[in-house]
Amino acid sequence: MSLPVVLSLREQIRGHIVEGIVSGRWKPGERIVERGIAAELEVSQAPVREALRELEMLRLIESSPNKGVRVRVLTAADLEEIYPVRAGLEQLAAETAARRAAADPAAGAALMAALESETAALRTADRSLDIRAQVRHTVAFHRELVRASGNSVLLHTWESLGIEVWAALSIRWLGARQPSYAEEHEAVLEALRQRDPRVGELVREHVLDCAPRA
């Protein structure tokens, strides 16, 4: 199996491993063999090692001298920890993005168009119960909101949390599904459209409500 040259090699390998964990190919507690992945993807072990190191930083896997690399056995409490951090970041992002949109109509229009597009995609995903699409467009909606803050440090910090991975795991492993992903995001969209001064608080509550419960 060879990989298409689209993302960097490390990013492709990381995505391959994440998909394997999320889909259940590698189950919690199961060993991930670096040499096996390298052989399967027809790459050297160095980029595989780099990808595994990144996933260990995300706390998705763990390594030890005697046991090698294994998928972490995660509980609802482990998954829940990330949401207060994410909620605080997104509250700040939403408040900053709202101020920028009010000061720059063009930027505001671009943000609304991007969020409306992701919300429309979520409506389609909701109707077909497409979990992958629900996760992908939910994360894209929030990424657009954080990007609209214009704060590169904030965006980098948010992206380093591995939101898409944790969202997928919350849904697939713990059944933390929402009744309607589109409906929840439409509420945020409307608050931005109406320039609701509580938009940051609304986004914070929305993120916290998505957290799995221990």
Backbone as a chain_set.jsonl record, in Angstrom:
{"seq": "MSLPVVLSLREQIRGHIVEGIVSGRWKPGERIVERGIAAELEVSQAPVREALRELEMLRLIESSPNKGVRVRVLTAADLEEIYPVRAGLEQLAAETAARRAAADPAAGAALMAALESETAALRTADRSLDIRAQVRHTVAFHRELVRASGNSVLLHTWESLGIEVWAALSIRWLGARQPSYAEEHEAVLEALRQRDPRVGELVREHVLDCAPRA", "coords": {"N": [[0.856, -1.206, 0.0], [0.715, 2.116, -0.977], [1.151, 5.658, -0.363], [-0.706, 8.58, -1.355], [0.693, 11.639, -2.587], [-0.105, 14.241, -1.006], [-0.638, 15.516, 1.541], [2.01, 16.165, 3.941], [4.383, 13.523, 4.442], [4.555, 12.65, 7.097], [2.132, 13.673, 8.115], [0.278, 12.21, 6.639], [0.795, 9.626, 7.523], [0.209, 9.905, 10.224], [-2.547, 10.468, 10.02], [-3.407, 8.02, 8.986], [-2.911, 6.283, 11.132], [-4.526, 7.41, 13.115], [-7.084, 7.078, 11.961], [-7.148, 4.311, 12.006], [-7.261, 3.827, 14.747], [-9.619, 5.173, 15.534], [-11.508, 3.81, 13.991], [-11.388, 1.333, 15.078], [-9.593, -0.58, 14.323], [-7.143, -0.741, 15.662], [-7.438, -1.459, 18.927], [-8.277, -0.143, 22.248], [-5.521, -0.402, 24.403], [-4.189, -2.13, 22.749], [-1.224, -3.094, 20.986], [0.718, -1.008, 18.827], [2.662, -1.513, 16.108], [5.55, -0.136, 15.091], [7.352, -0.866, 13.02], [5.704, -2.511, 11.506], [3.742, -0.761, 10.504], [5.349, 0.893, 8.932], [6.181, -0.939, 6.987], [3.729, -1.633, 5.841], [2.864, 0.794, 4.716], [4.92, 1.321, 3.079], [7.142, 2.954, 3.733], [9.904, 4.579, 5.433], [10.959, 3.927, 8.853], [11.35, 6.251, 10.284], [9.548, 8.586, 9.726], [7.222, 7.375, 10.637], [7.759, 7.046, 13.3], [7.88, 9.729, 14.049], [5.208, 10.5, 13.642], [3.927, 8.881, 15.53], [5.013, 9.955, 17.823], [3.805, 12.467, 17.87], [1.139, 11.713, 18.254], [1.339, 10.631, 20.747], [1.802, 12.894, 22.222], [-0.704, 13.979, 22.038], [-1.967, 12.375, 23.756], [-3.138, 10.079, 22.849], [-1.939, 7.711, 22.357], [0.402, 5.597, 24.152], [3.703, 4.986, 25.347], [6.234, 2.685, 26.425], [9.335, 1.414, 27.723], [9.281, -1.395, 27.991], [6.835, -2.323, 27.022], [6.36, -1.208, 24.56], [4.619, 0.661, 22.001], [1.307, 1.547, 22.59], [-2.271, 1.755, 22.193], [-3.928, 4.114, 24.078], [-5.921, 3.347, 26.928], [-8.782, 4.83, 27.181], [-11.054, 6.728, 29.175], [-14.359, 8.1, 29.781], [-13.886, 10.243, 31.44], [-11.256, 10.945, 30.782], [-11.587, 11.855, 28.143], [-13.296, 13.937, 28.637], [-11.777, 15.913, 29.827], [-10.592, 17.62, 27.96], [-12.513, 19.38, 27.042], [-13.258, 21.709, 28.717], [-10.951, 23.272, 28.34], [-10.926, 23.638, 25.566], [-13.389, 24.983, 25.383], [-12.879, 27.414, 26.674], [-10.959, 28.541, 24.956], [-12.442, 28.774, 22.582], [-14.487, 30.474, 23.35], [-13.114, 32.888, 23.736], [-12.193, 33.175, 21.102], [-14.609, 33.447, 19.655], [-15.659, 35.836, 20.708], [-13.66, 37.634, 19.953], [-13.691, 37.305, 17.17], [-16.257, 38.225, 16.611], [-16.052, 40.934, 17.231], [-14.167, 41.731, 15.322], [-15.604, 41.199, 12.998], [-17.659, 43.064, 13.209], [-16.224, 45.408, 12.934], [-15.126, 45.163, 10.44], [-16.833, 44.794, 7.722], [-16.502, 43.21, 5.392], [-14.867, 41.102, 6.209], [-16.563, 40.054, 8.095], [-18.693, 39.2, 6.474], [-17.421, 37.195, 5.005], [-16.832, 35.366, 7.016], [-19.435, 34.639, 7.864], [-20.407, 33.452, 5.533], [-18.737, 31.217, 5.324], [-19.389, 29.821, 7.678], [-22.111, 29.37, 7.281], [-21.985, 27.651, 5.094], [-20.779, 25.356, 6.229], [-22.729, 24.711, 8.08], [-24.888, 24.083, 6.443], [-23.843, 21.786, 5.259], [-23.8, 20.192, 7.495], [-26.517, 19.806, 7.946], [-27.15, 18.09, 5.859], [-25.521, 15.92, 6.557], [-26.686, 15.221, 8.995], [-29.188, 14.29, 8.154], [-28.525, 11.977, 6.765], [-27.282, 10.57, 8.698], [-24.494, 10.453, 8.822], [-21.703, 9.852, 10.354], [-18.947, 10.44, 10.078], [-18.991, 12.688, 8.385], [-20.447, 14.427, 9.988], [-18.68, 14.855, 12.12], [-16.483, 15.94, 10.687], [-17.524, 18.335, 9.521], [-18.469, 19.666, 11.75], [-16.098, 20.18, 13.169], [-14.84, 21.744, 11.21], [-16.533, 23.989, 11.163], [-16.059, 25.104, 13.699], [-13.332, 25.559, 13.473], [-13.241, 27.547, 11.51], [-14.432, 29.612, 12.926], [-12.576, 30.037, 14.985], [-10.35, 30.713, 13.444], [-11.246, 33.119, 12.394], [-10.826, 34.871, 14.424], [-8.417, 36.025, 14.035], [-6.146, 35.635, 15.459], [-3.212, 34.136, 15.529], [-1.803, 32.621, 17.392], [-3.79, 31.707, 19.07], [-5.246, 30.125, 17.248], [-3.296, 28.181, 16.593], [-2.916, 26.988, 19.098], [-5.467, 25.938, 19.559], [-5.685, 24.107, 17.402], [-3.68, 22.359, 18.125], [-4.82, 20.793, 20.012], [-6.024, 18.662, 18.83], [-8.732, 18.418, 17.97], [-10.491, 17.162, 16.115], [-9.877, 14.45, 16.296], [-10.525, 13.849, 18.978], [-13.243, 14.492, 19.007], [-14.284, 12.59, 17.248], [-13.629, 10.245, 18.637], [-15.151, 10.59, 20.958], [-17.731, 10.297, 19.971], [-17.692, 7.77, 18.639], [-16.616, 5.922, 20.506], [-17.896, 6.432, 22.918], [-20.469, 7.063, 22.372], [-21.329, 9.71, 22.312], [-23.31, 11.352, 20.908], [-25.073, 14.041, 19.285], [-28.47, 15.312, 19.162], [-29.075, 16.928, 16.917], [-26.721, 18.137, 14.9], [-26.581, 20.263, 13.126], [-28.614, 22.005, 13.993], [-27.704, 22.921, 16.502], [-25.459, 24.384, 15.744], [-26.571, 26.279, 14.132], [-27.715, 27.952, 15.998], [-25.5, 29.248, 17.091], [-24.598, 30.52, 14.797], [-26.736, 32.268, 14.284], [-26.565, 33.926, 16.52], [-24.179, 35.263, 16.007], [-24.919, 36.533, 13.655], [-26.879, 38.297, 14.596], [-25.35, 39.854, 16.154], [-25.11, 39.33, 18.875], [-24.211, 40.108, 22.127], [-23.601, 38.113, 23.871], [-22.417, 36.045, 22.565], [-19.933, 34.755, 22.85], [-20.202, 33.468, 25.318], [-22.308, 31.776, 24.669], [-21.094, 30.088, 22.774], [-19.184, 28.907, 24.396], [-20.83, 27.456, 26.226], [-22.031, 25.75, 24.411], [-19.872, 24.147, 23.522], [-19.15, 22.894, 25.932], [-21.455, 21.444, 26.413], [-21.177, 19.447, 24.589], [-19.41, 17.698, 25.618], [-18.401, 14.409, 26.65], [-19.895, 12.531, 29.306], [-18.65, 11.564, 32.4]], "CA": [[0.0, 0.0, 0.0], [1.476, 3.36, -1.038], [0.369, 6.835, 0.024], [-0.702, 9.682, -2.313], [1.445, 12.801, -2.132], [-0.982, 15.391, -0.847], [-0.12, 16.076, 2.777], [3.361, 15.688, 4.211], [4.404, 12.086, 4.746], [4.229, 12.483, 8.514], [0.702, 13.927, 8.302], [-0.454, 11.086, 6.069], [0.96, 8.485, 8.424], [-0.566, 10.207, 11.422], [-3.953, 10.279, 9.683], [-3.639, 6.578, 8.836], [-2.96, 5.681, 12.469], [-5.73, 7.92, 13.791], [-8.237, 6.402, 11.385], [-7.126, 2.946, 12.505], [-7.696, 3.822, 16.151], [-11.018, 5.578, 15.596], [-12.341, 2.777, 13.373], [-11.341, 0.096, 15.855], [-8.559, -1.509, 13.848], [-6.332, -0.899, 16.863], [-8.336, -1.248, 20.062], [-7.612, 0.347, 23.456], [-4.609, -1.344, 25.018], [-3.51, -2.945, 21.742], [0.074, -2.581, 20.569], [0.916, -0.518, 17.466], [4.043, -1.866, 15.769], [6.14, 0.866, 14.192], [7.914, -1.522, 11.839], [4.594, -3.023, 10.707], [3.137, 0.365, 9.786], [6.302, 1.31, 7.909], [6.134, -1.918, 5.901], [2.415, -1.537, 5.196], [2.768, 2.035, 3.948], [6.098, 1.395, 2.22], [7.919, 4.131, 4.121], [10.894, 4.262, 6.457], [10.399, 3.991, 10.2], [11.537, 7.585, 10.874], [8.308, 9.375, 9.772], [6.245, 6.675, 11.481], [8.132, 7.391, 14.677], [7.467, 11.124, 14.264], [3.746, 10.524, 13.755], [3.58, 8.277, 16.817], [5.388, 10.91, 18.875], [2.751, 13.488, 17.908], [-0.068, 11.12, 18.834], [1.582, 10.471, 22.181], [1.597, 14.218, 22.811], [-2.158, 14.16, 22.117], [-2.422, 11.397, 24.754], [-3.932, 9.058, 22.188], [-1.19, 6.481, 22.55], [1.406, 5.69, 25.201], [4.822, 4.096, 25.084], [7.091, 2.338, 27.551], [10.465, 0.596, 27.255], [9.002, -2.829, 28.009], [5.575, -2.665, 26.354], [6.276, -0.598, 23.246], [3.583, 1.677, 21.788], [-0.043, 0.985, 22.681], [-3.395, 2.683, 22.226], [-4.324, 4.376, 25.463], [-7.258, 2.958, 27.374], [-9.375, 6.109, 27.571], [-12.373, 6.735, 29.797], [-15.109, 9.331, 29.541], [-13.231, 11.311, 32.197], [-10.101, 11.377, 29.994], [-12.077, 12.634, 27.013], [-13.985, 15.129, 29.137], [-10.822, 16.922, 30.268], [-10.216, 18.565, 26.913], [-13.594, 20.295, 26.672], [-13.17, 23.037, 29.342], [-9.867, 24.015, 27.702], [-11.436, 24.025, 24.253], [-14.474, 25.95, 25.562], [-12.283, 28.717, 26.973], [-10.333, 29.051, 23.738], [-13.455, 29.138, 21.589], [-15.2, 31.655, 23.84], [-12.26, 34.033, 23.383], [-12.184, 33.29, 19.647], [-15.907, 33.947, 19.201], [-15.778, 37.243, 21.093], [-12.729, 38.395, 19.122], [-14.185, 37.249, 15.791], [-17.447, 39.079, 16.522], [-15.587, 42.32, 17.201], [-13.533, 41.956, 14.017], [-16.662, 41.21, 11.985], [-18.376, 44.333, 13.322], [-15.346, 46.483, 12.473], [-14.762, 44.928, 9.037], [-17.98, 44.101, 7.108], [-16.066, 42.198, 4.425], [-14.423, 39.95, 6.981], [-17.769, 39.489, 8.694], [-19.446, 38.494, 5.429], [-16.67, 35.984, 4.676], [-17.03, 34.428, 8.126], [-20.809, 34.133, 7.824], [-20.534, 32.557, 4.371], [-18.047, 29.966, 5.661], [-20.162, 29.112, 8.704], [-23.356, 28.922, 6.651], [-21.648, 26.498, 4.257], [-20.573, 24.196, 7.093], [-24.018, 24.363, 8.689], [-25.662, 23.395, 5.407], [-23.269, 20.444, 5.139], [-24.229, 19.445, 8.684], [-27.908, 19.391, 7.745], [-27.088, 16.906, 4.994], [-24.937, 14.828, 7.343], [-27.694, 14.815, 9.979], [-30.243, 13.52, 7.484], [-28.012, 10.661, 6.377], [-26.612, 9.992, 9.873], [-23.118, 10.218, 8.417], [-20.902, 10.262, 11.505], [-17.701, 11.068, 9.631], [-19.296, 14.029, 7.878], [-20.846, 15.245, 11.129], [-17.451, 15.243, 12.817], [-15.668, 16.787, 9.814], [-18.094, 19.681, 9.337], [-18.507, 20.306, 13.061], [-14.757, 20.699, 13.431], [-14.59, 22.822, 10.256], [-17.296, 25.152, 11.627], [-15.358, 25.715, 14.826], [-12.036, 26.048, 13.006], [-13.5, 28.831, 10.84], [-14.706, 30.598, 13.965], [-11.308, 30.353, 15.656], [-9.507, 31.41, 12.462], [-11.774, 34.472, 12.21], [-10.347, 35.74, 15.505], [-7.223, 36.702, 13.563], [-5.078, 35.403, 16.431], [-2.528, 32.92, 15.082], [-1.444, 31.826, 18.569], [-5.032, 31.057, 19.488], [-5.539, 29.08, 16.278], [-2.31, 27.117, 16.748], [-3.204, 26.287, 20.356], [-6.709, 25.169, 19.341], [-5.401, 22.984, 16.516], [-2.801, 21.406, 18.8], [-5.632, 19.931, 20.877], [-6.492, 17.493, 18.083], [-10.18, 18.427, 18.171], [-11.196, 16.189, 15.268], [-9.644, 13.117, 16.86], [-11.293, 13.672, 20.217], [-14.671, 14.506, 18.672], [-14.606, 11.281, 16.673], [-13.573, 9.236, 19.698], [-16.296, 10.793, 21.853], [-18.917, 9.759, 19.308], [-17.575, 6.344, 18.311], [-16.324, 5.082, 21.661], [-18.778, 6.676, 24.059], [-21.825, 7.349, 21.928], [-21.672, 11.093, 22.68], [-23.915, 11.971, 19.733], [-26.029, 15.115, 19.521], [-29.706, 15.108, 18.39], [-28.953, 17.597, 15.619], [-25.51, 18.95, 14.86], [-26.876, 21.494, 12.393], [-29.447, 22.887, 14.814], [-26.871, 23.558, 17.521], [-24.567, 25.355, 15.129], [-27.412, 27.371, 13.645], [-27.906, 28.884, 17.111], [-24.283, 30.068, 17.146], [-24.624, 31.333, 13.585], [-27.73, 33.335, 14.464], [-26.036, 34.869, 17.51], [-23.201, 36.089, 15.295], [-25.666, 37.345, 12.696], [-27.575, 39.338, 15.346], [-24.357, 40.557, 16.981], [-25.468, 39.081, 20.265], [-23.018, 40.292, 22.961], [-23.367, 36.893, 24.651], [-22.044, 34.983, 21.632], [-18.826, 33.989, 23.42], [-20.771, 32.603, 26.36], [-23.098, 30.756, 23.979], [-20.152, 29.124, 22.199], [-18.596, 28.157, 25.521], [-21.82, 26.503, 26.703], [-22.225, 24.77, 23.336], [-18.749, 23.202, 23.564], [-19.247, 22.099, 27.159], [-22.568, 20.51, 26.269], [-20.754, 18.347, 23.71], [-18.458, 16.837, 26.327], [-18.933, 13.155, 27.186], [-20.073, 12.572, 30.752], [-18.047, 10.427, 33.102]], "C": [[0.879, 1.238, 0.0], [0.55, 4.536, -0.778], [0.411, 7.896, -1.07], [0.042, 10.88, -1.751], [0.52, 14.011, -2.137], [-0.524, 16.151, 0.398], [1.341, 15.652, 2.919], [3.287, 14.216, 4.596], [4.01, 11.834, 6.192], [2.735, 12.661, 8.762], [-0.141, 12.782, 7.756], [-0.388, 9.87, 6.991], [0.154, 8.696, 9.693], [-2.062, 9.987, 11.161], [-4.318, 8.807, 9.556], [-3.781, 5.914, 10.203], [-4.215, 6.124, 13.213], [-6.979, 7.217, 13.277], [-8.311, 4.957, 11.878], [-7.606, 2.846, 13.941], [-9.186, 4.132, 16.25], [-11.941, 4.485, 15.057], [-12.343, 1.466, 14.147], [-10.347, -0.924, 15.359], [-7.577, -1.803, 14.969], [-7.206, -0.53, 18.055], [-7.566, -0.738, 21.272], [-6.773, -0.743, 24.106], [-3.814, -2.171, 24.027], [-2.217, -2.27, 21.282], [0.045, -2.132, 19.11], [2.39, -0.729, 17.13], [4.577, -0.91, 14.706], [6.64, 0.232, 12.903], [6.808, -2.032, 10.913], [3.926, -1.923, 9.892], [4.043, 0.822, 8.654], [6.262, 0.364, 6.711], [4.826, -1.811, 5.129], [2.331, -0.335, 4.275], [3.969, 2.253, 3.026], [6.888, 2.687, 2.452], [8.974, 3.677, 5.126], [10.255, 4.401, 7.833], [10.485, 5.382, 10.803], [10.256, 8.422, 10.871], [7.204, 8.701, 10.579], [6.497, 7.023, 12.938], [7.705, 8.816, 15.008], [5.958, 11.219, 14.464], [3.3, 9.959, 15.095], [3.915, 9.216, 17.974], [4.328, 12.004, 19.008], [1.491, 12.947, 18.579], [0.102, 10.858, 20.323], [1.401, 11.807, 22.891], [0.113, 14.534, 22.949], [-2.791, 13.216, 23.141], [-3.308, 10.313, 24.143], [-3.258, 7.69, 22.289], [-0.214, 6.69, 23.694], [2.501, 4.68, 24.9], [5.595, 3.851, 26.366], [8.185, 1.42, 27.046], [10.127, -0.888, 27.133], [7.783, -3.231, 27.184], [5.436, -2.085, 24.95], [5.178, 0.457, 23.191], [2.215, 1.008, 21.789], [-1.082, 2.099, 22.64], [-3.802, 2.881, 23.673], [-5.728, 3.863, 25.73], [-7.895, 4.211, 27.962], [-10.752, 5.917, 28.182], [-13.093, 8.023, 29.419], [-14.449, 10.5, 30.259], [-12.015, 11.846, 31.444], [-10.54, 12.284, 28.846], [-12.685, 13.956, 27.469], [-13.015, 16.255, 29.46], [-10.544, 17.999, 29.226], [-11.26, 19.654, 26.704], [-13.571, 21.638, 27.404], [-12.072, 23.905, 28.725], [-10.329, 24.528, 26.342], [-12.508, 25.11, 24.384], [-13.925, 27.345, 25.837], [-11.655, 29.351, 25.752], [-11.386, 29.545, 22.748], [-14.314, 30.313, 22.052], [-14.416, 32.914, 23.467], [-12.268, 34.262, 21.877], [-13.479, 33.903, 19.136], [-16.066, 35.434, 19.516], [-14.877, 38.122, 20.222], [-13.205, 38.449, 17.677], [-15.393, 38.164, 15.607], [-17.048, 40.554, 16.454], [-14.959, 42.654, 15.853], [-14.589, 42.041, 12.916], [-17.43, 42.524, 12.007], [-17.546, 45.487, 12.767], [-15.024, 46.378, 10.984], [-15.883, 44.124, 8.374], [-17.576, 43.004, 6.127], [-15.62, 40.927, 5.135], [-15.614, 39.251, 7.628], [-18.577, 38.684, 7.692], [-18.758, 37.184, 5.059], [-16.852, 34.93, 5.762], [-18.417, 33.812, 8.073], [-20.995, 33.153, 6.674], [-19.897, 31.204, 4.676], [-18.858, 29.152, 6.668], [-21.486, 28.596, 8.148], [-23.12, 27.691, 5.79], [-21.477, 25.241, 5.099], [-21.876, 23.745, 7.752], [-24.899, 23.633, 7.687], [-25.159, 21.966, 5.224], [-23.68, 19.58, 6.336], [-25.685, 18.991, 8.561], [-27.962, 18.119, 6.898], [-26.561, 15.704, 5.768], [-25.92, 14.315, 8.393], [-28.751, 13.917, 9.351], [-29.784, 12.107, 7.144], [-27.328, 9.926, 7.529], [-25.171, 9.592, 9.558], [-22.186, 10.746, 9.509], [-19.628, 10.981, 11.077], [-17.933, 12.49, 9.152], [-19.711, 14.958, 9.019], [-19.623, 15.745, 11.888], [-16.662, 16.247, 11.984], [-16.211, 18.203, 9.72], [-18.283, 20.41, 10.668], [-17.157, 20.941, 13.369], [-14.439, 21.858, 12.483], [-15.305, 24.106, 10.66], [-16.511, 25.871, 12.725], [-13.984, 26.24, 14.415], [-12.197, 27.403, 12.306], [-13.726, 29.94, 11.867], [-13.416, 31.018, 14.668], [-10.39, 31.125, 14.711], [-9.942, 32.866, 12.309], [-11.366, 35.417, 13.333], [-9.127, 36.536, 15.06], [-6.026, 36.526, 14.474], [-4.399, 34.079, 16.092], [-2.122, 32.031, 16.251], [-2.659, 31.042, 19.057], [-5.377, 29.901, 18.55], [-4.578, 27.902, 16.432], [-2.585, 26.302, 18.006], [-4.436, 25.407, 20.201], [-6.426, 23.936, 18.49], [-4.533, 21.928, 17.194], [-3.568, 20.467, 19.726], [-6.122, 18.681, 20.153], [-7.992, 17.32, 18.183], [-10.888, 17.331, 17.381], [-11.052, 14.771, 15.805], [-10.531, 12.881, 18.075], [-12.8, 13.684, 19.962], [-15.098, 13.153, 18.129], [-14.608, 10.199, 17.74], [-14.752, 9.361, 20.654], [-17.554, 10.162, 21.281], [-18.831, 8.246, 19.144], [-17.391, 5.463, 19.534], [-17.354, 5.227, 22.762], [-20.201, 7.014, 23.66], [-22.273, 8.751, 22.256], [-22.213, 11.842, 21.462], [-24.904, 13.062, 20.147], [-27.284, 14.857, 18.693], [-29.636, 15.719, 17.0], [-27.734, 18.507, 15.648], [-25.784, 20.287, 14.167], [-27.632, 22.486, 13.272], [-28.62, 23.626, 15.861], [-25.97, 24.643, 16.923], [-25.33, 26.519, 14.509], [-27.643, 28.408, 14.743], [-26.697, 29.808, 17.251], [-24.246, 31.026, 15.964], [-25.573, 32.515, 13.742], [-27.243, 34.37, 15.473], [-25.008, 35.794, 16.871], [-23.902, 37.038, 14.333], [-26.339, 38.535, 13.395], [-26.642, 40.177, 16.219], [-24.709, 40.486, 18.461], [-24.211, 39.224, 21.136], [-22.68, 39.053, 23.791], [-22.859, 35.745, 23.782], [-20.898, 34.124, 22.187], [-19.304, 33.009, 24.473], [-21.574, 31.463, 25.73], [-22.192, 29.674, 23.4], [-19.536, 28.279, 23.309], [-19.56, 27.086, 26.024], [-22.049, 25.395, 25.678], [-21.122, 23.718, 23.37], [-18.844, 22.309, 24.794], [-20.373, 21.082, 27.089], [-22.211, 19.307, 25.402], [-19.857, 17.349, 24.426], [-19.123, 15.536, 26.772], [-18.993, 13.235, 28.703], [-19.488, 11.33, 31.402], [-19.091, 9.713, 33.933]], "O": [[1.711, 1.398, 0.893], [-0.665, 4.439, -0.944], [1.467, 8.104, -1.667], [0.017, 11.105, -0.541], [0.386, 14.708, -3.143], [-0.077, 17.294, 0.307], [1.848, 14.872, 2.112], [2.241, 13.731, 5.026], [3.234, 10.925, 6.486], [2.133, 11.901, 9.52], [-1.161, 12.424, 8.346], [-1.384, 9.18, 7.207], [-0.505, 7.778, 10.18], [-2.758, 9.392, 11.984], [-5.402, 8.392, 9.966], [-4.666, 5.084, 10.408], [-4.882, 5.318, 13.861], [-7.834, 6.807, 14.063], [-9.397, 4.438, 12.136], [-8.283, 1.885, 14.309], [-9.926, 3.448, 16.957], [-13.023, 4.258, 15.598], [-13.182, 0.597, 13.913], [-10.26, -2.023, 15.907], [-7.217, -2.956, 15.208], [-7.66, 0.61, 18.161], [-6.344, -0.877, 21.333], [-7.243, -1.859, 24.332], [-2.862, -2.848, 24.413], [-2.13, -1.045, 21.201], [-0.569, -2.78, 18.263], [3.266, -0.18, 17.798], [4.103, -0.891, 13.57], [6.376, 0.742, 11.814], [6.948, -1.994, 9.691], [3.584, -2.127, 8.728], [3.576, 1.105, 7.551], [6.304, 0.804, 5.562], [4.819, -1.889, 3.9], [1.788, -0.43, 3.175], [4.029, 3.237, 2.289], [7.248, 3.402, 1.516], [8.946, 2.544, 5.607], [9.149, 4.926, 7.965], [9.758, 5.676, 11.753], [9.888, 8.94, 11.926], [6.344, 9.378, 11.142], [5.566, 7.263, 13.706], [7.226, 9.085, 16.109], [5.486, 11.932, 15.35], [2.393, 10.5, 15.727], [3.198, 9.268, 18.973], [3.992, 12.419, 20.117], [0.856, 13.639, 19.375], [-0.873, 10.861, 21.074], [0.911, 11.856, 24.019], [-0.291, 15.261, 23.856], [-4.0, 13.254, 23.366], [-4.126, 9.705, 24.834], [-3.922, 6.653, 22.305], [-0.018, 7.814, 24.157], [2.256, 3.648, 24.275], [5.615, 4.685, 27.271], [7.997, 0.72, 26.051], [10.648, -1.564, 26.246], [7.708, -4.36, 26.699], [4.501, -2.43, 24.227], [4.845, 1.072, 24.204], [1.991, 0.026, 21.081], [-0.802, 3.241, 23.007], [-3.998, 1.912, 24.407], [-6.607, 3.934, 24.871], [-7.593, 4.607, 29.088], [-11.518, 5.052, 27.757], [-12.509, 8.921, 28.813], [-14.448, 11.621, 29.751], [-11.759, 13.05, 31.455], [-9.95, 13.337, 28.606], [-12.597, 14.966, 26.771], [-13.38, 17.428, 29.379], [-10.289, 19.153, 29.571], [-10.928, 20.743, 26.235], [-13.845, 22.654, 26.765], [-12.231, 25.119, 28.598], [-10.148, 25.699, 26.011], [-12.537, 26.05, 23.591], [-14.429, 28.336, 25.308], [-11.795, 30.553, 25.527], [-11.233, 30.61, 22.149], [-14.818, 31.071, 21.222], [-14.978, 33.879, 22.95], [-12.341, 35.403, 21.42], [-13.451, 34.784, 18.276], [-16.551, 36.199, 18.684], [-15.271, 39.211, 19.805], [-13.138, 39.495, 17.031], [-15.535, 38.805, 14.566], [-17.642, 41.328, 15.704], [-15.19, 43.731, 15.305], [-14.476, 42.863, 12.006], [-17.812, 43.042, 10.957], [-18.092, 46.432, 12.197], [-14.692, 47.374, 10.342], [-15.885, 42.896, 8.456], [-18.245, 41.974, 6.044], [-15.952, 39.818, 4.717], [-15.668, 38.024, 7.701], [-19.089, 37.612, 8.016], [-19.425, 36.176, 4.824], [-17.008, 33.745, 5.467], [-18.564, 32.598, 8.219], [-21.669, 32.135, 6.829], [-20.453, 30.162, 4.328], [-18.995, 27.937, 6.526], [-21.93, 27.505, 8.507], [-23.955, 26.786, 5.755], [-21.972, 24.176, 4.73], [-22.1, 22.552, 7.956], [-25.582, 22.672, 8.042], [-25.955, 21.042, 5.053], [-23.883, 18.374, 6.195], [-26.039, 17.907, 9.024], [-28.722, 17.195, 7.189], [-27.092, 14.6, 5.647], [-25.982, 13.113, 8.652], [-29.158, 12.913, 9.936], [-30.562, 11.156, 7.226], [-26.854, 8.802, 7.364], [-24.698, 8.535, 9.973], [-21.916, 11.945, 9.577], [-19.272, 12.013, 11.647], [-17.162, 13.394, 9.475], [-19.366, 16.139, 9.015], [-19.544, 16.918, 12.252], [-16.222, 17.277, 12.495], [-15.454, 19.168, 9.825], [-18.259, 21.641, 10.707], [-17.085, 22.099, 13.779], [-13.835, 22.847, 12.899], [-14.748, 25.195, 10.518], [-16.327, 27.087, 12.68], [-13.521, 27.249, 14.945], [-11.375, 28.301, 12.494], [-13.262, 31.067, 11.69], [-13.19, 32.203, 14.914], [-9.729, 32.078, 15.124], [-9.105, 33.748, 12.117], [-11.538, 36.631, 13.214], [-8.825, 37.588, 15.624], [-5.003, 37.186, 14.294], [-4.96, 33.013, 16.347], [-2.1, 30.808, 16.114], [-2.559, 29.867, 19.41], [-5.755, 28.821, 19.005], [-5.005, 26.748, 16.404], [-2.499, 25.075, 17.987], [-4.449, 24.264, 20.658], [-6.878, 22.839, 18.82], [-4.633, 20.742, 16.879], [-3.025, 19.458, 20.176], [-6.586, 17.738, 20.795], [-8.481, 16.222, 18.447], [-11.773, 16.653, 17.903], [-12.001, 13.987, 15.77], [-11.198, 11.853, 18.186], [-13.548, 12.966, 20.625], [-16.147, 12.629, 18.502], [-15.484, 9.335, 17.75], [-15.293, 8.353, 21.11], [-18.348, 9.566, 22.009], [-19.775, 7.525, 19.467], [-17.95, 4.368, 19.597], [-17.657, 4.262, 23.465], [-21.052, 7.231, 24.523], [-23.464, 8.984, 22.462], [-21.639, 12.845, 21.037], [-25.494, 13.004, 21.226], [-27.194, 14.247, 17.628], [-30.077, 15.114, 16.023], [-27.723, 19.524, 16.341], [-25.269, 21.323, 14.586], [-27.316, 23.675, 13.285], [-28.816, 24.821, 16.08], [-25.753, 25.689, 17.534], [-24.793, 27.619, 14.377], [-27.755, 29.601, 14.46], [-26.849, 31.005, 17.498], [-23.904, 32.199, 16.113], [-25.236, 33.639, 13.369], [-27.484, 35.565, 15.298], [-24.979, 36.988, 17.171], [-23.526, 38.204, 14.212], [-26.367, 39.642, 12.858], [-27.079, 41.084, 16.927], [-24.61, 41.473, 19.191], [-23.232, 38.517, 20.9], [-21.588, 38.96, 24.35], [-22.868, 34.593, 24.215], [-20.896, 32.905, 22.013], [-18.863, 31.86, 24.515], [-21.524, 30.326, 26.199], [-22.484, 28.484, 23.519], [-19.388, 27.066, 23.161], [-19.163, 25.939, 26.229], [-22.238, 24.235, 26.044], [-21.404, 22.525, 23.258], [-18.64, 21.098, 24.702], [-20.264, 19.987, 27.64], [-22.869, 18.269, 25.472], [-19.575, 16.273, 23.898], [-20.27, 15.546, 27.217], [-18.2, 13.952, 29.313], [-19.786, 10.201, 31.012], [-18.779, 8.726, 34.601]]}, "num_chains": 1, "name": "protein.A"}
